[in-house]
Amino acid sequence: MVLAVIERSAKIVNPLGMHARPAAEFVKLASRFKSTVQVRKDDLTVNGKSIMGVMMLAAECGSSLIISVDGEDAEQAMEALLALVADGFHEMHLTAELREAELREAEERENEGAG
């Protein structure tokens, strides 16, 4: 039985992008599957099971990744990885917190300038 490589696009939606923690989450999940996982951003393709490789992508919020999965459990792996990325690596709650912090910092700068 010949298996085809599954390739899908995924958009980074969490506010901080794919920094160390989301990269570790991605690698941990990818490593649960037998399939090979590759991730591409622009012209750089890395092993999706390598923390250093995934971090090298420097995928910021709004950027797109191409995930390629090949192997006997490729469909399950792709489904799980796409869900993780779409969920913002469980970091979407940070959006409101970041906004509040930015507003506080802006207010503090205004207060410093007024005094």
C-alpha positions in Angstrom: 0.0 0.0 0.0 1.5 3.3 -1.1 0.7 6.3 1.2 0.6 9.8 -0.1 2.2 12.8 1.7 -0.5 15.0 3.3 0.3 18.7 3.0 -1.8 21.5 4.6 -1.4 25.2 5.4 -1.8 26.4 9.0 -2.0 30.0 10.1 -0.3 31.1 13.4 -3.1 32.8 15.4 -1.7 33.0 18.9 -0.5 36.6 19.8 3.1 35.6 20.6 3.7 33.4 17.6 5.5 30.1 17.8 8.0 30.9 20.6 9.6 28.2 22.8 6.5 26.9 24.6 4.3 26.5 21.4 7.2 25.0 19.6 7.7 22.4 22.4 3.9 21.6 22.3 4.1 21.1 18.5 7.1 18.8 18.7 5.7 16.9 21.6 2.5 16.2 19.7 4.3 15.4 16.4 6.5 13.0 18.2 3.5 10.9 19.3 3.0 9.8 15.8 5.0 7.4 13.6 4.7 9.6 10.6 7.4 12.0 9.5 6.5 15.6 10.0 8.0 18.5 8.2 7.1 22.2 8.6 7.9 24.9 6.1 7.8 28.7 6.4 8.9 30.7 3.4 12.0 28.9 2.1 12.9 27.0 5.3 11.8 23.4 5.9 12.5 21.8 9.2 11.8 18.5 11.0 8.5 18.9 12.9 9.9 16.6 15.6 12.9 18.9 16.3 12.5 21.7 18.9 15.5 23.6 17.4 14.1 23.2 13.9 10.6 24.4 14.7 12.0 27.3 16.7 14.2 28.3 13.7 11.0 29.0 11.7 10.4 32.1 13.9 6.7 31.9 13.0 5.0 35.1 14.2 1.3 35.7 14.6 -0.3 35.9 11.2 2.3 33.9 9.4 1.5 30.7 7.5 3.2 27.3 7.8 3.0 24.4 5.5 2.8 21.1 7.4 3.7 17.9 5.5 3.0 14.5 7.1 4.0 11.1 5.7 3.3 7.7 7.2 0.8 5.2 8.3 -0.9 7.5 10.9 -0.5 10.7 8.7 -4.2 11.6 8.7 -4.4 11.4 12.5 -1.2 13.4 12.9 -2.3 16.1 10.5 -5.6 16.4 12.2 -4.0 16.8 15.6 -1.3 19.2 14.5 -3.8 21.5 12.6 -6.1 21.5 15.7 -3.2 22.6 17.9 -2.1 25.4 15.6 -5.8 26.6 15.1 -6.3 26.6 18.9 -3.3 29.0 19.2 -1.3 26.4 21.1 -3.7 26.9 24.1 -2.5 30.5 24.3 -5.5 32.5 23.0 -6.3 33.6 26.6 -3.1 35.7 26.4 -4.7 38.1 23.9 -6.8 40.0 26.4 -3.9 39.9 29.0 -1.5 41.3 26.4 -3.9 44.1 25.4 -4.4 45.0 29.1 -0.6 45.1 29.7 -0.1 47.3 26.6 -2.8 49.7 27.7 -1.2 49.9 31.2 2.2 50.6 29.7 0.8 53.3 27.4 -1.0 54.9 30.3 2.2 54.8 32.4 4.2 56.5 29.6 1.6 59.2 29.3 1.7 59.8 33.0 5.5 60.0 33.0 5.4 62.5 30.2 2.7 64.7 32.0 4.7 64.9 35.2 
